[in-house]
Amino acid sequence: MNVSKLKELIKERAQIDAQNDILTERSQNDQYNILSLNLSDTIDFLNNCSSEELYWVSELFERLSEHFKSQKLIECMEKNEKRTGIDCSINIEYAKAALNY
């Protein structure tokens, strides 16, 4: 996984106006393309990312869950929500629903 590129994309995402759907979608797709390559690498990233990085990546939890179909990934999301103190419970609920879909 290209962690430095992913971190760069997350920083860029943080600067995008919430009303700019086109740039938001492009940024999320670019992040997803990196995170969806390998489950182990994605879990490693989540276990080591900052709270701000987790906040932005949590936008992709549902999509990643649909892709990987992994209970281990859901558990990682929950663990890192607690570790960072970032409330991404809604995104985790969507990820759980996607896993069971």
Backbone as JSON Lines, residues from 0, in Angstrom:
{"i":0,"aa":"M","n":[0.84,-1.18,0.0],"ca":[0.0,0.0,0.0],"c":[0.88,1.24,0.0]}
{"i":1,"aa":"N","n":[0.49,2.2,-0.79],"ca":[1.22,3.46,-0.85],"c":[0.66,4.38,0.25]}
{"i":2,"aa":"V","n":[1.19,4.22,1.46],"ca":[0.69,4.95,2.62],"c":[0.91,6.45,2.47]}
{"i":3,"aa":"S","n":[2.05,6.84,1.94],"ca":[2.31,8.28,1.8],"c":[1.31,8.92,0.84]}
{"i":4,"aa":"K","n":[0.97,8.24,-0.24],"ca":[-0.01,8.76,-1.19],"c":[-1.39,8.83,-0.52]}
{"i":5,"aa":"L","n":[-1.74,7.81,0.24],"ca":[-3.02,7.8,0.94],"c":[-3.1,8.96,1.93]}
{"i":6,"aa":"K","n":[-2.05,9.17,2.7],"ca":[-2.02,10.28,3.66],"c":[-2.15,11.62,2.95]}
{"i":7,"aa":"E","n":[-1.5,11.74,1.81],"ca":[-1.6,12.96,1.01],"c":[-3.05,13.18,0.54]}
{"i":8,"aa":"L","n":[-3.69,12.12,0.08],"ca":[-5.08,12.21,-0.37],"c":[-6.02,12.6,0.78]}
{"i":9,"aa":"I","n":[-5.75,12.07,1.96],"ca":[-6.57,12.4,3.12],"c":[-6.42,13.88,3.48]}
{"i":10,"aa":"K","n":[-5.19,14.38,3.44],"ca":[-4.97,15.81,3.7],"c":[-5.71,16.67,2.68]}
{"i":11,"aa":"E","n":[-5.66,16.25,1.43],"ca":[-6.39,16.99,0.38],"c":[-7.89,16.93,0.63]}
{"i":12,"aa":"R","n":[-8.39,15.77,1.03],"ca":[-9.82,15.61,1.3],"c":[-10.27,16.55,2.4]}
{"i":13,"aa":"A","n":[-9.45,16.71,3.42],"ca":[-9.79,17.59,4.54],"c":[-9.96,19.04,4.1]}
{"i":14,"aa":"Q","n":[-9.34,19.4,2.99],"ca":[-9.41,20.78,2.49],"c":[-10.56,21.02,1.52]}
{"i":15,"aa":"I","n":[-11.23,19.97,1.11],"ca":[-12.32,20.11,0.12],"c":[-13.58,20.61,0.81]}
{"i":16,"aa":"D","n":[-14.2,21.59,0.21],"ca":[-15.47,22.13,0.71],"c":[-16.51,21.01,0.72]}
{"i":17,"aa":"A","n":[-17.22,20.87,1.82],"ca":[-18.22,19.8,1.96],"c":[-19.31,19.87,0.9]}
{"i":18,"aa":"Q","n":[-19.51,21.03,0.32],"ca":[-20.54,21.2,-0.71],"c":[-20.06,20.8,-2.1]}
{"i":19,"aa":"N","n":[-18.77,20.54,-2.24],"ca":[-18.21,20.2,-3.55],"c":[-18.26,18.68,-3.74]}
{"i":20,"aa":"D","n":[-19.39,18.21,-4.24],"ca":[-19.61,16.77,-4.39],"c":[-18.65,16.13,-5.38]}
{"i":21,"aa":"I","n":[-18.3,16.83,-6.42],"ca":[-17.42,16.27,-7.45],"c":[-16.03,15.99,-6.88]}
{"i":22,"aa":"L","n":[-15.44,16.98,-6.21],"ca":[-14.11,16.78,-5.64],"c":[-14.14,15.79,-4.48]}
{"i":23,"aa":"T","n":[-15.21,15.81,-3.7],"ca":[-15.34,14.86,-2.6],"c":[-15.36,13.43,-3.14]}
{"i":24,"aa":"E","n":[-16.18,13.2,-4.15],"ca":[-16.28,11.86,-4.73],"c":[-14.95,11.42,-5.34]}
{"i":25,"aa":"R","n":[-14.29,12.32,-6.03],"ca":[-13.0,11.99,-6.64],"c":[-11.99,11.61,-5.56]}
{"i":26,"aa":"S","n":[-11.94,12.38,-4.49],"ca":[-11.02,12.09,-3.4],"c":[-11.33,10.74,-2.76]}
{"i":27,"aa":"Q","n":[-12.6,10.5,-2.5],"ca":[-12.99,9.23,-1.9],"c":[-12.65,8.05,-2.81]}
{"i":28,"aa":"N","n":[-12.85,8.21,-4.09],"ca":[-12.51,7.14,-5.03],"c":[-11.01,6.87,-5.05]}
{"i":29,"aa":"D","n":[-10.21,7.93,-5.02],"ca":[-8.76,7.76,-5.01],"c":[-8.3,7.04,-3.74]}
{"i":30,"aa":"Q","n":[-8.88,7.42,-2.6],"ca":[-8.54,6.74,-1.34],"c":[-8.98,5.28,-1.39]}
{"i":31,"aa":"Y","n":[-10.19,5.05,-1.86],"ca":[-10.73,3.7,-1.95],"c":[-9.85,2.81,-2.84]}
{"i":32,"aa":"N","n":[-9.37,3.36,-3.93],"ca":[-8.53,2.58,-4.84],"c":[-7.26,2.08,-4.17]}
{"i":33,"aa":"I","n":[-6.78,2.81,-3.19],"ca":[-5.6,2.36,-2.44],"c":[-6.02,1.38,-1.34]}
{"i":34,"aa":"L","n":[-7.03,1.74,-0.58],"ca":[-7.44,0.92,0.56],"c":[-8.05,-0.42,0.16]}
{"i":35,"aa":"S","n":[-8.62,-0.5,-1.01],"ca":[-9.3,-1.74,-1.42],"c":[-8.37,-2.79,-2.01]}
{"i":36,"aa":"L","n":[-7.09,-2.48,-2.12],"ca":[-6.16,-3.42,-2.73],"c":[-5.86,-4.64,-1.86]}
{"i":37,"aa":"N","n":[-5.78,-4.43,-0.55],"ca":[-5.33,-5.51,0.32],"c":[-5.91,-5.33,1.72]}
{"i":38,"aa":"L","n":[-6.62,-6.31,2.21],"ca":[-7.27,-6.23,3.52],"c":[-6.25,-6.04,4.64]}
{"i":39,"aa":"S","n":[-5.18,-6.82,4.63],"ca":[-4.17,-6.71,5.69],"c":[-3.56,-5.32,5.75]}
{"i":40,"aa":"D","n":[-3.24,-4.78,4.59],"ca":[-2.66,-3.43,4.54],"c":[-3.66,-2.39,5.03]}
{"i":41,"aa":"T","n":[-4.92,-2.57,4.7],"ca":[-5.95,-1.63,5.15],"c":[-6.09,-1.68,6.67]}
{"i":42,"aa":"I","n":[-6.11,-2.87,7.22],"ca":[-6.19,-3.02,8.68],"c":[-4.96,-2.42,9.34]}
{"i":43,"aa":"D","n":[-3.78,-2.66,8.78],"ca":[-2.55,-2.05,9.32],"c":[-2.63,-0.54,9.3]}
{"i":44,"aa":"F","n":[-3.14,0.01,8.2],"ca":[-3.26,1.46,8.12],"c":[-4.2,1.98,9.21]}
{"i":45,"aa":"L","n":[-5.37,1.36,9.33],"ca":[-6.34,1.81,10.33],"c":[-5.77,1.7,11.75]}
{"i":46,"aa":"N","n":[-4.99,0.68,12.01],"ca":[-4.4,0.49,13.33],"c":[-3.33,1.52,13.66]}
{"i":47,"aa":"N","n":[-2.8,2.19,12.65],"ca":[-1.69,3.11,12.86],"c":[-1.98,4.55,12.45]}
{"i":48,"aa":"C","n":[-3.16,4.81,11.94],"ca":[-3.45,6.16,11.46],"c":[-3.8,7.1,12.62]}
{"i":49,"aa":"S","n":[-3.72,8.37,12.32],"ca":[-4.08,9.39,13.31],"c":[-5.6,9.47,13.43]}
{"i":50,"aa":"S","n":[-6.06,10.16,14.45],"ca":[-7.5,10.32,14.62],"c":[-8.11,11.1,13.46]}
{"i":51,"aa":"E","n":[-7.41,12.11,12.96],"ca":[-7.92,12.86,11.81],"c":[-8.0,11.99,10.57]}
{"i":52,"aa":"E","n":[-6.98,11.16,10.35],"ca":[-7.0,10.26,9.2],"c":[-8.15,9.26,9.31]}
{"i":53,"aa":"L","n":[-8.38,8.74,10.5],"ca":[-9.49,7.8,10.7],"c":[-10.82,8.49,10.41]}
{"i":54,"aa":"Y","n":[-10.94,9.72,10.87],"ca":[-12.18,10.47,10.63],"c":[-12.5,10.52,9.14]}
{"i":55,"aa":"W","n":[-11.52,10.88,8.32],"ca":[-11.78,11.02,6.88],"c":[-11.94,9.66,6.2]}
{"i":56,"aa":"V","n":[-11.15,8.68,6.59],"ca":[-11.25,7.35,5.97],"c":[-12.57,6.68,6.35]}
{"i":57,"aa":"S","n":[-13.14,7.06,7.49],"ca":[-14.39,6.43,7.9],"c":[-15.51,6.66,6.89]}
{"i":58,"aa":"E","n":[-15.37,7.67,6.05],"ca":[-16.34,7.89,4.97],"c":[-16.42,6.68,4.04]}
{"i":59,"aa":"L","n":[-15.38,5.87,4.04],"ca":[-15.28,4.73,3.13],"c":[-15.59,3.4,3.79]}
{"i":60,"aa":"F","n":[-15.93,3.4,5.06],"ca":[-16.12,2.14,5.78],"c":[-17.16,1.23,5.13]}
{"i":61,"aa":"E","n":[-18.28,1.79,4.74],"ca":[-19.33,0.96,4.14],"c":[-18.84,0.33,2.84]}
{"i":62,"aa":"R","n":[-18.21,1.12,2.03],"ca":[-17.72,0.63,0.73],"c":[-16.63,-0.43,0.91]}
{"i":63,"aa":"L","n":[-15.74,-0.2,1.87],"ca":[-14.69,-1.19,2.14],"c":[-15.28,-2.49,2.67]}
{"i":64,"aa":"S","n":[-16.3,-2.37,3.5],"ca":[-16.96,-3.56,4.03],"c":[-17.64,-4.36,2.91]}
{"i":65,"aa":"E","n":[-18.29,-3.66,2.0],"ca":[-18.9,-4.33,0.85],"c":[-17.84,-5.06,0.03]}
{"i":66,"aa":"H","n":[-16.69,-4.45,-0.11],"ca":[-15.62,-5.02,-0.92],"c":[-14.97,-6.23,-0.26]}
{"i":67,"aa":"F","n":[-14.56,-6.07,1.0],"ca":[-13.79,-7.13,1.66],"c":[-14.66,-8.21,2.31]}
{"i":68,"aa":"K","n":[-15.88,-7.87,2.71],"ca":[-16.76,-8.83,3.4],"c":[-16.03,-9.49,4.57]}
{"i":69,"aa":"S","n":[-15.48,-8.67,5.47],"ca":[-14.62,-9.17,6.53],"c":[-15.07,-8.69,7.91]}
{"i":70,"aa":"Q","n":[-15.37,-9.64,8.77],"ca":[-15.69,-9.31,10.16],"c":[-14.46,-8.72,10.85]}
{"i":71,"aa":"K","n":[-13.29,-9.18,10.47],"ca":[-12.05,-8.67,11.05],"c":[-11.9,-7.16,10.78]}
{"i":72,"aa":"L","n":[-12.31,-6.73,9.61],"ca":[-12.25,-5.31,9.27],"c":[-13.22,-4.52,10.15]}
{"i":73,"aa":"I","n":[-14.41,-5.03,10.36],"ca":[-15.4,-4.37,11.23],"c":[-14.83,-4.23,12.64]}
{"i":74,"aa":"E","n":[-14.24,-5.3,13.15],"ca":[-13.65,-5.26,14.49],"c":[-12.53,-4.24,14.56]}
{"i":75,"aa":"C","n":[-11.75,-4.13,13.5],"ca":[-10.68,-3.14,13.43],"c":[-11.26,-1.72,13.46]}
{"i":76,"aa":"M","n":[-12.33,-1.5,12.73],"ca":[-12.99,-0.18,12.73],"c":[-13.44,0.19,14.14]}
{"i":77,"aa":"E","n":[-14.07,-0.76,14.82],"ca":[-14.57,-0.51,16.17],"c":[-13.42,-0.24,17.14]}
{"i":78,"aa":"K","n":[-12.37,-1.03,17.04],"ca":[-11.22,-0.86,17.92],"c":[-10.59,0.52,17.73]}
{"i":79,"aa":"N","n":[-10.47,0.94,16.49],"ca":[-9.81,2.21,16.22],"c":[-10.7,3.42,16.49]}
{"i":80,"aa":"E","n":[-12.0,3.23,16.46],"ca":[-12.9,4.29,16.91],"c":[-12.64,4.56,18.4]}
{"i":81,"aa":"K","n":[-12.5,3.5,19.17],"ca":[-12.22,3.64,20.61],"c":[-10.82,4.21,20.83]}
{"i":82,"aa":"R","n":[-9.85,3.72,20.07],"ca":[-8.45,4.16,20.23],"c":[-8.31,5.65,19.99]}
{"i":83,"aa":"T","n":[-8.98,6.16,18.99],"ca":[-8.81,7.55,18.6],"c":[-9.81,8.5,19.26]}
{"i":84,"aa":"G","n":[-10.92,7.96,19.74],"ca":[-11.95,8.81,20.3],"c":[-12.81,9.49,19.24]}
{"i":85,"aa":"I","n":[-12.63,9.1,17.99],"ca":[-13.41,9.67,16.89],"c":[-14.73,8.91,16.79]}
{"i":86,"aa":"D","n":[-15.83,9.64,16.79],"ca":[-17.14,9.0,16.68],"c":[-17.44,8.72,15.21]}
{"i":87,"aa":"C","n":[-17.24,7.48,14.82],"ca":[-17.59,7.07,13.46],"c":[-18.59,5.91,13.54]}
{"i":88,"aa":"S","n":[-19.4,5.92,14.59],"ca":[-20.34,4.82,14.83],"c":[-21.36,4.66,13.71]}
{"i":89,"aa":"I","n":[-21.81,5.76,13.13],"ca":[-22.77,5.66,12.02],"c":[-22.11,4.95,10.84]}
{"i":90,"aa":"N","n":[-20.87,5.32,10.53],"ca":[-20.16,4.69,9.42],"c":[-19.92,3.21,9.7]}
{"i":91,"aa":"I","n":[-19.66,2.87,10.94],"ca":[-19.45,1.47,11.31],"c":[-20.77,0.69,11.2]}
{"i":92,"aa":"E","n":[-21.87,1.31,11.58],"ca":[-23.17,0.65,11.44],"c":[-23.47,0.36,9.96]}
{"i":93,"aa":"Y","n":[-23.18,1.32,9.1],"ca":[-23.36,1.1,7.66],"c":[-22.45,-0.02,7.16]}
{"i":94,"aa":"A","n":[-21.23,-0.06,7.69],"ca":[-20.29,-1.11,7.3],"c":[-20.8,-2.48,7.74]}
{"i":95,"aa":"K","n":[-21.36,-2.55,8.94],"ca":[-21.93,-3.81,9.43],"c":[-23.1,-4.25,8.55]}
{"i":96,"aa":"A","n":[-23.94,-3.3,8.2],"ca":[-25.09,-3.62,7.34],"c":[-24.62,-4.12,5.98]}
{"i":97,"aa":"A","n":[-23.57,-3.52,5.45],"ca":[-23.03,-3.95,4.16],"c":[-22.44,-5.35,4.25]}
{"i":98,"aa":"L","n":[-21.84,-5.67,5.38],"ca":[-21.27,-7.0,5.58],"c":[-22.36,-8.06,5.58]}
{"i":99,"aa":"N","n":[-23.5,-7.73,6.13],"ca":[-24.6,-8.69,6.23],"c":[-25.53,-8.68,5.03]}
{"i":100,"aa":"Y","n":[-25.26,-7.81,4.08],"ca":[-26.15,-7.67,2.93],"c":[-25.9,-8.73,1.9]}
